[in-house]
Every structure is written in structure tokens, then in C-alpha cells.
Amino acid sequence: MSGRTYVSSIRPRLAELRPAVVSMAAVLGSFGTALLMESWAGLHTDVVVLAVALAVTLSRSQRDVELRHQLLGLVELPVVALAASQAGLLMHRAPVLGDALFAVAVSGSIWLRRFGRTAARAGTLLATPFLAMLIVPVPLAHEDARSLWTPLLGALAVGWVVLTRYLAERSGFVRRVPASPGPRVVGGPRAGTPAGRRRLPASTRMAAQMGVALGVAFLVGHLVFPRHWPWVVMTAFIVSSGNRGRGDVVYKAVLRLVGALFGVAAATLLAGAFAPGDKAAIVAIFVTLGVGSWLRSINYAFWAACVTAVLSLLYGYLGESPTALLGGRLLGILLGGVIAIGAAWLVMPVRTTDILRRRTADVLAALSDFLTAARQEPVAVGARRAEFDASLAVLDQLAPTLRAHRLLTRRWRPRPRPADLIDTLHRCRAPVATITRLAAADPAALAGTGKHAGRLARAVGDLRLTLAGRTRTEPPPAPPTGSGAVAAGAVVAGPVVAGPVAAGPVAARPVAVGPVAVGPDGRDELVRAWTELGGVVAELAVDIRATRPGSGRPVVPAGPEAEAGSLADSA
């Protein structure tokens, strides 16, 4: 590997250091404030642990949320934290009632996503204190007076997260989160489909899966681990949360178990290094949390390993033998993962390829908007390119799961595979960036490419129809002929003729791109960009077969519930 290649490969990982530093600043601020509260009010160490757990969870789940939306947490989170603390009381005094309330609250936070992005953000905040209650090894629930401090801890955690993000953005230490566009509605249920045949929204199905998984996890946890039942419940919660299809649940469960195994190894090495109450253990906990916050951008297994090591250090600090608990914790993680997998596969299952089709439709819709802007409004190309990149980033959340699937099935499953579709869509990024750069330098540079952008837009539209299980009724226009077509040296593949989904492989016809009216310095580069983009569109016609169009299923119902992002990335 050359020096330049090595630097380019580690640069994105190094860039993740800054958000991790900001997150740890919020965590340390919450820790220090909670320590002062503990000393002043005569509280127990559990309030400090809860404050840290809230800050860790919030700093991750709110990382890509605008600051103005984060401020809403100052109002919402204290109220929800109070409710969570009262649920904690019930979970110890009336376990059946408390466990049921916990499961309903968390499932309801997922169901809220069907009502839009604002409701989805509110749902994520709603679930945060409930997850934090599972992390605290010394429950707040034994004293009513102490549990009333939970709302203040929630407000302090939100305040530190918002303050550190604001200062980091103002100083340029991290990028400012742009305003999020409204949800794109693409490829929902086919018109005319009887109401009884329409599929339930993804949020409803995932809420049902979460409810079943938590119910079974509480039952198994109390039967197998009377004192440490949260081990099973927490894993079922985390693996089911942020569910991006049943394959994603399997992938996360495996990563969590593998990470826990490495965490157990690290905890075994650290066993005996710190005496109960040793302040050095606190330093080790925060160093491990910081490293885990950074390495989770590489793989979730690193975060799972660090969390396991942190909990072992915390148990040791509180006077429990960490090594004596490691075997039981591993068994709890295994049971919780199996329960989550069973719920995802048996209760209203959502295929990961369905989510892939949903998000692919969003990327293609953003690409269509970009092509429309290139044809009709060159000054808006930059904004449309930003939307395209954002939709591609959402699609990338599926990449680790599908690439692992491709690695495991490469010997017996022929190409194309679902992960190939994501890789092909990524190849649109370079030509889109080139066209955007040339348009920003001279909007008139795109003046001569309107018809060519139109043909590509039609090809992309046909791909979107194919994903939705529909077909274009009118025939496509014939490609241009004569000296202005192929002779110009720029042949772009498309448009795609989309027949019924069950008709087999998608066919593609060539679309010729002729000379473009750009300046002498950028003409060749622009021609190459259109050519490259057209070639990628033609390949997409083949890769879409990997999403199993022959099943006749349309894409997952539109809306933010299909994204299903939540606490899976923060726990």
C-alpha cells in the first residue's frame, strides 16, 4: 500500500476522533456535575452512573440532530426520565407490571416513527432513560426520594450534550449539522391495492417485534438471572432497536457477542488491577469509553468489547467480583441476542432486502432531482447533490450487514448480490460531484446537456418503477442518431425498460450523449462525467435483480419509519 493510499484510508477514521472527543466532553461534564450532586445531597453512586449512561446514550443518538431539535430534549427528557424512574420502582416492587410498562413504553417510542421525523426524534428521546435504567447496576428504584432526582439528571445530561456540541460547532472543531429535509415519499404501496392487502408500516412491525422481544427477555432474565436479569433485557433491547431488517438483527447480535468475548478477555486481564473504590478504575473506565466511542465507527464489535470491559471495571469498583460475573454476562448476551433474532424472524418479519429496496428508491429519487436540476435549474445542482449524498449515507447503514452476507455467500450465490447494489450506487458519487463542481464554477456549462440529463432522468425513473413493481406505459423515445450522437465520444447506457417485476432480468438500452456546450477547459471533463454516470445507471439495471424483484413485493412503505434509526447506535 502506497503512503498516499494509506493516509486516505485512515483519514476517515481519524476524522471520527473529533466527534468522540466532543461526546466524552459531555460525558465528563455530566459526571462532574453528578458527583457534586451526590456529595451535596448525600446520594448514592447510582446517580453518577445514571448521569454518565444518559450522556453516553444522548451524545451518540443526537449526534446528527440539529441543535434546535436537541433543545427540545431539555423539556421532554426530564419528564420521560421521571416516568422511567417510576417504572423502575415498579420493576422492583411489582415486576410483572413494571416490566410490562417498560415494554409498552419502548415499543411505543418505535411506533411513533410513523408520524414523521419530529415524532421519530421524540421517540428516540423517550426510550433513552429506559435504556439508561438498565445500565445502572445499583438501581435507583429502592427509594422514592432518590428516584425523583432522575429528571434533573436528564436535564443536566441534555444540557452538557447541547453545550459541548454548540461550542464544537462554533469553533469549527466538528462540522455543523445541516437542516434535515422533510421525509421523501417514494414507492409506497401501489395505487389501487386493496386496504386489506397493504402491508403494515415498518414502524408498527418493528414495535411489535420489540414488544415481544422485551417480554420474552424479561421472563427469561428473571428465571435464569434473578439478580442480573438486565443482561438479557439490555441485549434484546439493543439488538432489536434500530432494526434495519431481520438480517441486520442477526448481524448485530453476532457482533455484540463477539465484542463481548473480547471484552471478557480484556476484563480478565484487568481483574485484580484495581481494588474496590480505587479512583484509578474511574480513569480506566473513561479512557475505555473514549476509545470505544472512536472505534465504533470502524465496527460495532469494538464498542461492545469496550462496554463489556467498562461494566466489568464498574462492578469491580462497586465491590463485586467482575470475573465471577463474566460467564453469566456472556450467557445473558447470548440469550438476549437469540430472543431478538427470534422476534425479528417470527413476528411480522421485515426483510433487509426490503429495506434496501426502500432506501435505494430514495437514492434514485434524489438522483432524479439532481438530473432535473442539471436540466432545468443549474444553480440548484449543489443543493440536490447534498440531498443525494444524504440519501446515500442513509443507505450506507445497511452496507455492513449486506457485505457480511456477501462474504459468507460468495461461494454459492452468484452475482449480483444485494451489497453490489450499494457499491454501484456509490460509483455515482464521483460523476455527480464533478458535474456539481463544474456547475458551481459556471452554471451555463450545463446549458448544452439538458436533453442528455433528461434521458438519464428517464432511465433512473424506469429503475424506480422497477423497484416499485410497476412499468412505464408509454414507449421510451428512440436514441438520437447522426453525427451528434455516438460520434461525440460519449455513450451513456439507459434508459431502463421496466416491465413487471416478475418478468426476469431488467433490460437496458443505450442512450447517446452528444457534444455539450461547456467551456474549453471543462468540456472533456463534463463529457466524461455524464458518460460515467450513464454507465453506472446501466449497471444498476442488473444489480437491482439482487433485491429479488421476482417476488412481486413493492418497496417498504414510505416514511421515516423505514429508516428505523434509534438507540442501536448509542447503546
C-alpha positions in Angstrom: 0.0 0.0 0.0 1.4 3.4 -1.0 1.8 6.2 1.5 -1.0 8.2 -0.2 -3.4 5.3 -0.2 -2.7 4.5 3.5 -3.3 8.1 4.5 -6.5 8.3 2.5 -7.7 5.0 4.1 -7.1 6.2 7.7 -8.3 9.8 7.2 -12.0 9.0 7.7 -11.1 7.1 10.9 -9.1 9.9 12.2 -12.0 12.3 11.4 -14.1 10.3 13.8 -11.8 11.3 16.7 -13.3 14.8 16.9 -16.9 13.7 17.5 -15.7 11.2 20.0 -13.8 13.9 21.9 -16.9 16.1 21.9 -19.0 13.2 23.2 -16.5 12.4 26.0 -16.5 16.1 27.0 -20.3 15.9 27.5 -19.9 12.7 29.4 -17.2 14.1 31.7 -19.3 17.2 32.3 -22.2 15.1 33.3 -20.0 13.0 35.5 -18.6 16.0 37.3 -22.0 17.6 37.9 -23.4 14.4 39.2 -20.5 14.0 41.6 -21.3 17.4 43.0 -25.0 16.5 43.4 -24.0 13.2 45.1 -21.8 15.0 47.6 -24.2 17.9 48.3 -27.4 15.8 48.6 -26.0 12.7 50.1 -26.9 10.5 47.2 -25.6 7.1 46.1 -23.1 6.3 43.3 -26.0 5.1 41.2 -27.0 8.7 40.3 -23.5 9.3 38.9 -23.6 6.1 36.9 -27.1 7.1 35.5 -25.8 10.6 34.6 -22.9 9.1 32.6 -25.2 6.5 30.9 -27.6 9.2 29.8 -24.8 11.4 28.5 -23.2 8.5 26.6 -26.5 7.5 25.0 -27.6 11.0 24.2 -24.3 12.1 22.7 -24.5 9.3 20.2 -28.2 9.2 19.4 -28.3 13.0 19.0 -25.1 13.3 17.1 -26.7 14.0 13.7 -29.6 16.0 15.1 -29.7 19.8 14.7 -29.1 21.8 17.9 -32.5 23.4 17.8 -34.1 19.9 17.9 -31.7 18.9 20.7 -33.0 21.7 22.8 -36.4 20.1 22.8 -34.8 17.4 24.9 -34.5 19.9 27.8 -38.3 19.8 28.1 -39.0 16.2 27.0 -36.2 14.2 28.7 -36.8 15.2 32.3 -40.5 14.3 32.0 -39.6 10.9 30.4 -36.8 10.3 33.0 -39.3 10.8 35.8 -41.7 8.2 34.2 -38.7 5.8 33.7 -37.7 6.1 37.3 -41.3 5.3 38.4 -41.2 2.3 36.0 -38.0 1.3 37.7 -39.8 1.4 41.1 -42.5 -0.9 39.7 -39.9 -3.2 38.2 -38.6 -4.0 41.7 -41.9 -3.8 43.7 -44.3 -5.3 41.1 -42.1 -6.9 38.4 -44.9 -8.1 36.1 -46.5 -4.6 36.0 -43.2 -2.7 35.8 -41.8 -5.0 33.1 -45.0 -4.6 31.0 -44.9 -0.8 31.4 -41.2 -0.8 30.3 -42.0 -2.9 27.2 -45.0 -0.8 26.2 -43.1 2.5 26.6 -40.2 1.3 24.5 -42.4 -0.2 21.8 -44.5 2.9 21.7 -41.3 5.0 21.1 -40.7 3.0 17.9 -44.3 3.1 16.8 -44.2 6.9 17.0 -41.8 7.0 14.0 -44.7 6.5 11.6 -45.8 10.1 12.3 -42.7 11.8 10.8 -39.2 12.9 11.7 -40.1 15.0 14.7 -42.1 12.2 16.2 -39.1 9.8 15.5 -36.7 12.1 17.3 -39.2 12.3 20.2 -39.4 8.5 20.3 -35.6 8.2 20.5 -35.5 10.5 23.5 -38.4 8.7 25.0 -36.5 5.4 25.0 -33.2 6.9 26.3 -33.9 6.9 30.0 -35.4 3.4 29.9 -32.1 2.1 28.4 -30.1 4.0 30.9 -32.1 2.4 33.8 -30.9 -1.0 32.5 -27.3 0.1 32.5 -27.2 1.2 36.2 -26.0 -1.7 38.2 -27.3 -0.3 41.5 -31.0 0.5 40.8 -32.5 3.9 41.8 -35.8 2.1 42.4 -35.4 1.3 46.1 -36.0 4.8 47.3 -38.8 7.1 46.1 -36.9 10.3 47.1 -33.7 9.3 45.2 -35.7 8.4 42.1 -37.0 12.0 42.0 -33.5 13.2 41.1 -33.7 11.4 37.8 -35.4 14.3 35.9 -32.6 16.7 37.0 -30.0 14.2 35.8 -31.8 14.0 32.4 -31.8 17.8 32.1 -28.1 18.0 33.0 -27.2 15.3 30.5 -29.1 17.1 27.7 -27.6 20.4 28.7 -24.0 19.1 28.6 -24.6 17.4 25.2 -26.1 20.6 23.7 -23.4 22.8 25.2 -20.4 20.8 24.0 -21.9 20.4 20.5 -22.6 24.1 20.3 -19.1 25.0 21.3 -17.6 22.4 19.0 -19.6 23.6 16.0 -19.0 27.3 16.7 -15.2 26.7 17.0 -15.2 24.6 13.8 -13.9 21.6 15.7 -16.7 19.5 14.2 -19.0 20.1 11.2 -22.3 21.8 11.7 -25.3 19.5 11.2 -27.3 20.8 8.2 -31.0 21.3 8.4 -32.7 18.0 7.6 -35.0 17.8 4.7 -38.6 16.6 5.0 -39.2 12.9 4.5 -39.2 11.8 0.9 -42.2 9.7 -0.1 -41.3 7.3 -2.8 -42.6 3.9 -3.9 -45.2 3.2 -1.3 -48.0 0.7 -1.8 -49.2 0.5 -5.3 -52.3 2.6 -6.2 -55.4 0.6 -6.2 -54.1 -2.1 -3.8 -56.9 -3.2 -1.5 -56.5 -1.9 2.0 -56.5 -5.4 3.4 -53.5 -6.3 1.3 -51.4 -3.3 2.2 -48.5 -4.1 4.4 -48.2 -2.6 7.9 -45.7 0.3 8.2 -42.3 -0.8 9.2 -42.5 1.1 12.5 -45.6 -0.9 13.5 -43.9 -4.2 12.7 -40.7 -3.3 14.5 -42.6 -2.0 17.5 -44.4 -5.4 17.7 -41.0 -7.2 17.4 -39.6 -5.0 20.2 -42.5 -5.7 22.5 -42.3 -9.5 22.0 -38.5 -9.5 22.4 -38.6 -7.5 25.7 -41.5 -9.6 27.1 -39.6 -12.8 26.5 -36.3 -11.3 27.7 -37.8 -10.2 31.0 -39.3 -13.7 31.5 -36.0 -15.5 30.7 -33.9 -12.9 32.6 -35.8 -13.3 35.8 -35.8 -17.1 35.5 -32.1 -17.5 34.7 -30.5 -14.5 36.3 -32.7 -13.3 39.3 -30.1 -10.6 40.3 -28.8 -9.7 36.8 -31.8 -10.0 34.6 -30.9 -6.7 32.8 -28.2 -8.5 31.0 -30.7 -10.4 28.9 -33.1 -7.5 28.5 -30.4 -5.0 27.6 -29.1 -7.2 24.8 -32.6 -7.9 23.4 -33.3 -4.1 23.6 -30.1 -3.0 21.8 -30.2 -5.7 19.1 -33.8 -5.1 18.3 -33.5 -1.3 18.4 -32.7 0.4 15.2 -33.8 -2.8 13.4 -33.0 -2.5 9.7 -34.4 -5.9 8.8 -34.0 -9.4 10.2 -30.6 -9.8 8.6 -29.4 -6.7 10.4 -30.6 -8.1 13.7 -28.6 -11.3 13.2 -25.5 -9.2 12.3 -25.8 -7.0 15.4 -26.4 -10.0 17.7 -23.2 -11.7 16.4 -21.2 -8.5 16.7 -22.4 -7.9 20.2 -21.4 -11.5 21.2 -18.0 -11.3 19.5 -17.3 -7.9 21.1 -18.4 -9.2 24.5 -15.9 -12.1 24.1 -13.1 -9.7 23.5 -14.3 -7.5 26.4 -14.3 -10.6 28.7 -10.7 -11.2 27.7 -9.8 -7.6 28.4 -11.6 -7.7 31.7 -9.8 -10.9 32.7 -6.5 -9.2 32.2 -7.7 -6.2 34.2 -9.0 -8.4 37.0 -7.2 -7.5 40.3 -5.6 -4.5 38.8 -7.9 -2.2 40.8 -9.2 -2.5 44.3 -12.8 -1.7 45.1 -13.2 2.0 45.3 -9.9 2.7 43.6 -10.1 6.1 41.8 -7.8 4.8 39.1 -10.6 2.5 37.9 -12.7 5.6 37.1 -9.9 6.9 34.9 -9.7 3.5 33.2 -13.5 3.5 32.6 -13.5 6.9 30.9 -10.4 6.0 28.8 -12.1 2.8 27.7 -15.3 4.7 26.9 -13.4 7.2 24.8 -11.6 4.5 22.8 -14.9 2.7 22.3 -16.6 5.8 21.1 -14.0 6.3 18.4 -13.6 2.7 17.3 -17.3 2.0 17.0 -17.1 3.9 13.7 -14.9 1.0 12.4 -17.1 -1.8 13.8 -19.7 -2.1 16.4 -17.9 -5.1 17.9 -15.2 -2.7 19.2 -17.9 -0.8 21.1 -19.4 -4.0 22.5 -16.0 -5.1 23.7 -15.3 -1.7 25.4 -18.7 -1.6 27.1 -18.2 -5.1 28.5 -14.8 -4.1 29.8 -16.3 -0.8 31.3 -19.1 -2.7 33.1 -16.5 -5.2 34.5 -14.4 -2.3 35.8 -17.6 -0.7 37.3 -18.6 -3.9 39.0 -15.1 -4.2 40.5 -15.2 -0.6 41.6 -18.5 -1.2 43.4 -17.1 -4.2 45.2 -18.4 -7.1 43.1 -16.1 -9.7 41.6 -16.0 -8.9 37.8 -14.5 -12.3 36.8 -17.2 -14.2 38.7 -19.9 -12.4 36.6 -18.3 -12.6 33.2 -19.6 -16.1 32.3 -23.1 -15.2 33.3 -22.9 -11.9 31.4 -21.8 -13.8 28.2 -24.7 -16.2 28.6 -27.1 -13.3 29.1 -25.9 -11.6 25.9 -26.3 -14.9 24.0 -29.8 -15.4 25.3 -30.8 -11.8 24.6 -29.4 -12.0 21.1 -31.3 -15.2 20.4 -34.5 -13.7 21.7 -34.1 -10.6 19.5 -33.4 -12.8 16.4 -36.4 -15.0 17.1 -38.7 -11.9 17.4 -37.3 -10.3 14.2 -37.7 -13.5 12.1 -41.1 -14.7 13.5 -43.1 -11.6 14.4 -44.1 -9.6 11.3 -40.6 -10.0 9.8 -39.0 -7.2 7.7 -36.5 -8.4 5.1 -33.3 -6.5 5.0 -33.6 -6.5 1.2 -37.0 -4.8 1.5 -35.2 -2.0 3.5 -32.5 -2.0 0.8 -35.2 -1.5 -1.9 -36.8 1.3 0.1 -33.6 3.2 0.5 -32.4 2.5 -3.0 -35.6 4.1 -4.2 -34.8 7.2 -2.1 -31.3 7.4 -3.5 -32.7 7.1 -7.1 -35.3 9.8 -6.3 -32.5 12.1 -5.1 -30.5 11.3 -8.3 -33.6 12.1 -10.4 -33.9 15.5 -8.6 -30.2 16.2 -9.3 -30.7 15.4 -13.0 -33.8 17.6 -13.2 -31.8 20.4 -11.7 -29.0 19.9 -14.1 -31.5 20.2 -17.0 -33.7 23.0 -15.7 -32.1 24.8 -12.8 -28.3 24.6 -12.8 -28.0 26.9 -9.8 -29.8 24.3 -7.6 -27.5 21.5 -8.5 -25.4 21.9 -5.3 -28.5 21.5 -3.1 -29.7 18.5 -5.0 -26.2 16.9 -4.7 -26.3 17.4 -0.9 -29.7 15.6 -0.8 -28.2 12.8 -2.9 -25.2 12.4 -0.6 -27.6 12.4 2.4 -29.7 9.6 1.0 -26.6 7.6 0.1 -25.4 8.0 3.7 -28.7 6.5 5.0 -28.3 3.6 2.5 -24.8 3.0 3.8 -26.3 2.0 7.2 -27.2 -1.3 5.5 -23.8 -1.8 4.0 -22.0 -3.7 6.8 -24.8 -6.3 7.1 -25.1 -6.9 3.4 -21.3 -7.0 2.8 -21.1 -9.6 5.6 -23.8 -11.6 3.8 -21.9 -11.3 0.5 -18.7 -12.6 2.2 -20.5 -15.6 3.7 -22.4 -16.5 0.5 -19.8 -15.7 -2.2 -19.1 -19.4 -2.9 -22.6 -20.5 -3.7 -24.6 -17.3 -4.5 -23.8 -15.8 -8.0 -23.5 -12.1 -8.7 -25.2 -9.8 -8.4 -25.7 -9.7 -4.6 -27.5 -7.1 -2.6 -24.3 -5.5 -1.4 -23.3 -5.0 -5.1 -26.2 -2.6 -5.5 -24.8 -0.3 -2.7 -21.3 -0.4 -4.2 -22.7 0.5 -7.7 -24.7 3.4 -6.3 -21.6 4.7 -4.6 -20.0 5.0 -8.0 -22.5 7.7 -8.9 -20.9 10.0 -6.3 -17.8 10.9 -8.3 -19.5 12.0 -11.6 -22.2 13.8 -9.6 -19.5 15.7 -7.7 -17.8 16.6 -10.9 -21.0 17.9 -12.5 -21.7 19.9 -9.4 -18.3 21.4 -9.3 -18.5 22.5 -12.9 -22.0 23.9 -12.5 -20.9 25.9 -9.4 -18.0 27.4 -11.4 -20.2 28.2 -14.4 -23.9 27.3 -14.3 -24.0 27.9 -18.1 -21.7 24.9 -18.5 -24.8 22.6 -18.3 -26.8 24.6 -20.8 -26.0 22.1 -23.6 -26.6 19.0 -21.6 -30.4 19.3 -20.9 -31.5 16.5 -23.3 -28.8 14.1 -22.1 -29.7 14.8 -18.4 -33.3 14.2 -19.4 -32.6 10.8 -20.9 -30.7 9.7 -17.8 -33.5 11.0 -15.6 -35.9 8.8 -17.6 -33.6 5.8 -17.2 -33.5 6.4 -13.4 -37.2 6.8 -13.4 -37.6 3.4 -15.0 -35.4 1.9 -12.3 -37.6 3.4 -9.7 -40.7 1.9 -11.4 -39.0 -1.4 -11.4 -38.3 -1.2 -7.7 -42.0 -0.3 -7.1 -43.2 -3.3 -9.2 -44.6 -1.1 -11.9 -43.9 -0.4 -15.6 -43.9 2.6 -17.8 -47.0 2.6 -20.1 -45.6 4.8 -22.9 -42.6 3.6 -25.0 -39.2 5.3 -24.4 -38.0 7.8 -27.1 -35.6 6.5 -29.7 -32.0 7.4 -29.1 -30.6 10.2 -31.2 -28.8 9.3 -34.4 -26.4 11.1 -36.6 -23.2 12.9 -36.0 -24.3 14.4 -32.8 -24.8 11.1 -31.0 -22.2 8.4 -30.6 -19.7 10.3 -32.8 -19.1 12.8 -30.0 -17.4 10.0 -28.0 -19.9 9.9 -25.1 -22.2 7.0 -24.9 -24.3 6.6 -21.8 -26.3 3.4 -21.0 -30.0 3.8 -20.2 -33.0 4.2 -20.1 -34.2 1.1 -18.5 -37.3 -0.6 -19.8 -39.1 -1.6 -16.7 -41.5 -4.5 -17.2 -43.4 -6.3 -14.5 -41.2 -7.2 -11.5 -41.6 -11.0 -12.1 -40.5 -10.7 -15.8 -36.9 -11.5 -15.0 -33.7 -9.5 -15.6 -34.1 -5.9 -16.3 -33.1 -4.8 -19.8 -31.2 -1.7 -20.8 -30.9 0.3 -23.9 -28.1 2.7 -24.8 -28.6 6.4 -24.6 -26.2 8.5 -26.6 -24.9 11.8 -25.2 -23.7 14.2 -27.8 -21.5 17.3 -27.6 -22.1 19.5 -24.6 -21.8 23.3 -24.6 -19.2 24.0 -21.9 -16.1 26.0 -21.8 -12.9 24.6 -23.4 -11.3 23.7 -20.0 -14.3 21.7 -18.6 -15.9 20.3 -21.7 -14.0 17.0 -21.8 -14.3 16.5 -18.0 -18.1 17.1 -18.2 -18.5 14.6 -21.1 -16.6 12.0 -19.1 -18.8 12.7 -16.0 -22.0 12.2 -18.0 -20.6 9.1 -19.6 -19.5 7.6 -16.3 -22.8 8.4 -14.7 -24.7 6.8 -17.6 -22.6 3.6 -17.4 -23.4 3.3 -13.7 -27.1 3.7 -14.3 -26.9 0.8 -16.8 -25.2 -1.4 -14.3 -27.9 -0.6 -11.7 -30.4 -2.3 -14.0 -28.5 -5.5 -13.4 -27.8 -5.1 -9.7 -31.4 -4.4 -8.9 -32.1 -8.1 -9.6 -30.2 -8.8 -6.3 -33.1 -7.3 -4.4 -35.4 -10.2 -5.5 -37.8 -8.2 -7.7 -39.4 -11.5 -8.8 -41.2 -11.8 -5.5 -43.6 -9.1 -6.6 -43.2 -7.1 -3.4 -43.2 -3.3 -3.7 -40.7 -1.3 -1.6 -41.3 -0.9 2.1 -44.0 1.7 2.8 -42.6 5.2 2.7 -41.8 7.4 5.6 -39.2 7.8 8.4 -40.2 4.5 10.0 -38.3 2.7 7.2 -35.1 4.3 8.4 -35.6 2.9 11.9 -32.6 4.6 13.3 -32.6 4.8 17.0 -30.6 3.7 20.1 -28.9 0.8 18.4 -26.1 3.2 17.5 -25.9 4.7 21.0 -26.1 1.7 23.3 
